[in-house]
Amino acid sequence: MGGGGIGQSLGNGDVPIRTKGGWAQLNILPTSEWELGGGYGQDDPDDNDLLPPGAVTPRLRNVSFEGHITWRPSPLVFGVEFRRITTTYPAAINEQIANHFNVGLGFVF
């Protein structure tokens, strides 16, 4: 989810930013043609490692979740996915949200 404190590799004193995070995903295959799934992840850098506001606007936390469905009527593959990413900034900006919708079509060979 960005690593290095959400794309912020170095903080105060050019010291690497410590961060905690991860991703969990569950996929269910009710039949050989269908897949349903969803996931959740976050990246939460240590606020004490971030540059002070004014130097740059620090990103305090990223949260992402997604849901998807795939249909595989051989040899075709159809899929849709919805993903939401929320980035938390200091109080002056607060939260920014991005919604992402994917539609895919493919062939298995």
VENBEL-V832854 format. One record per residue. N is the residue number from 1. RES is the residue in one letter. PHI is phi as a letter, one per 20 degrees, with the letter a starting at -180 (none if undefined). PSI is psi as a letter, one per 30 degrees, with the letter a starting at -180 (999 if undefined). NEAR is the number of other ideal C-beta (glycine too) atoms within 12 Angstrom. Layout:
n->N res->RES phi->PHI psi->PSI near->NEAR
n->N res->RES phi->PHI psi->PSI near->NEAR
This chain:
n->1 res->M phi->none psi->h near->30
n->2 res->G phi->o psi->e near->24
n->3 res->G phi->l psi->l near->20
n->4 res->G phi->l psi->h near->23
n->5 res->G phi->m psi->h near->33
n->6 res->I phi->l psi->h near->36
n->7 res->G phi->m psi->g near->18
n->8 res->Q phi->d psi->i near->33
n->9 res->S phi->f psi->e near->20
n->10 res->L phi->d psi->k near->19
n->11 res->G phi->d psi->b near->26
n->12 res->N phi->g psi->k near->21
n->13 res->G phi->m psi->g near->13
n->14 res->D phi->l psi->h near->11
n->15 res->V phi->e psi->k near->17
n->16 res->P phi->g psi->k near->18
n->17 res->I phi->e psi->k near->32
n->18 res->R phi->e psi->k near->22
n->19 res->T phi->b psi->l near->29
n->20 res->K phi->c psi->k near->19
n->21 res->G phi->r psi->a near->24
n->22 res->G phi->r psi->l near->17
n->23 res->W phi->c psi->k near->20
n->24 res->A phi->c psi->k near->16
n->25 res->Q phi->b psi->k near->20
n->26 res->L phi->c psi->k near->16
n->27 res->N phi->d psi->k near->18
n->28 res->I phi->d psi->k near->15
n->29 res->L phi->d psi->i near->15
n->30 res->P phi->f psi->f near->13
n->31 res->T phi->b psi->l near->12
n->32 res->S phi->f psi->f near->11
n->33 res->E phi->e psi->f near->18
n->34 res->W phi->d psi->k near->19
n->35 res->E phi->c psi->k near->24
n->36 res->L phi->c psi->k near->22
n->37 res->G phi->a psi->l near->24
n->38 res->G phi->a psi->l near->22
n->39 res->G phi->b psi->l near->23
n->40 res->Y phi->b psi->k near->22
n->41 res->G phi->b psi->l near->26
n->42 res->Q phi->b psi->l near->26
n->43 res->D phi->c psi->j near->30
n->44 res->D phi->c psi->j near->25
n->45 res->P phi->f psi->l near->34
n->46 res->D phi->f psi->j near->23
n->47 res->D phi->g psi->f near->25
n->48 res->N phi->f psi->f near->17
n->49 res->D phi->e psi->f near->26
n->50 res->L phi->f psi->l near->34
n->51 res->L phi->f psi->k near->25
n->52 res->P phi->f psi->k near->15
n->53 res->P phi->g psi->k near->16
n->54 res->G phi->o psi->e near->10
n->55 res->A phi->f psi->e near->13
n->56 res->V phi->b psi->l near->20
n->57 res->T phi->e psi->j near->21
n->58 res->P phi->f psi->k near->30
n->59 res->R phi->e psi->j near->34
n->60 res->L phi->e psi->f near->33
n->61 res->R phi->a psi->k near->31
n->62 res->N phi->d psi->k near->35
n->63 res->V phi->c psi->k near->29
n->64 res->S phi->c psi->k near->31
n->65 res->F phi->b psi->l near->26
n->66 res->E phi->b psi->l near->29
n->67 res->G phi->c psi->k near->26
n->68 res->H phi->b psi->l near->27
n->69 res->I phi->b psi->k near->25
n->70 res->T phi->c psi->k near->29
n->71 res->W phi->c psi->k near->23
n->72 res->R phi->c psi->i near->21
n->73 res->P phi->e psi->j near->16
n->74 res->S phi->g psi->k near->13
n->75 res->P phi->e psi->g near->12
n->76 res->L phi->e psi->l near->16
n->77 res->V phi->c psi->k near->21
n->78 res->F phi->c psi->k near->23
n->79 res->G phi->b psi->l near->24
n->80 res->V phi->c psi->k near->21
n->81 res->E phi->b psi->k near->25
n->82 res->F phi->d psi->k near->21
n->83 res->R phi->c psi->k near->26
n->84 res->R phi->c psi->k near->23
n->85 res->I phi->d psi->k near->26
n->86 res->T phi->d psi->k near->26
n->87 res->T phi->d psi->k near->29
n->88 res->T phi->d psi->k near->26
n->89 res->Y phi->d psi->l near->23
n->90 res->P phi->g psi->l near->21
n->91 res->A phi->g psi->e near->11
n->92 res->A phi->f psi->e near->12
n->93 res->I phi->d psi->e near->15
n->94 res->N phi->m psi->b near->14
n->95 res->E phi->d psi->k near->19
n->96 res->Q phi->c psi->k near->19
n->97 res->I phi->c psi->k near->18
n->98 res->A phi->c psi->k near->15
n->99 res->N phi->d psi->k near->16
n->100 res->H phi->c psi->k near->18
n->101 res->F phi->c psi->k near->15
n->102 res->N phi->d psi->k near->17
n->103 res->V phi->c psi->k near->16
n->104 res->G phi->c psi->l near->17
n->105 res->L phi->b psi->k near->16
n->106 res->G phi->b psi->l near->16
n->107 res->F phi->c psi->k near->12
n->108 res->V phi->e psi->k near->13
n->109 res->F phi->b psi->999 near->7
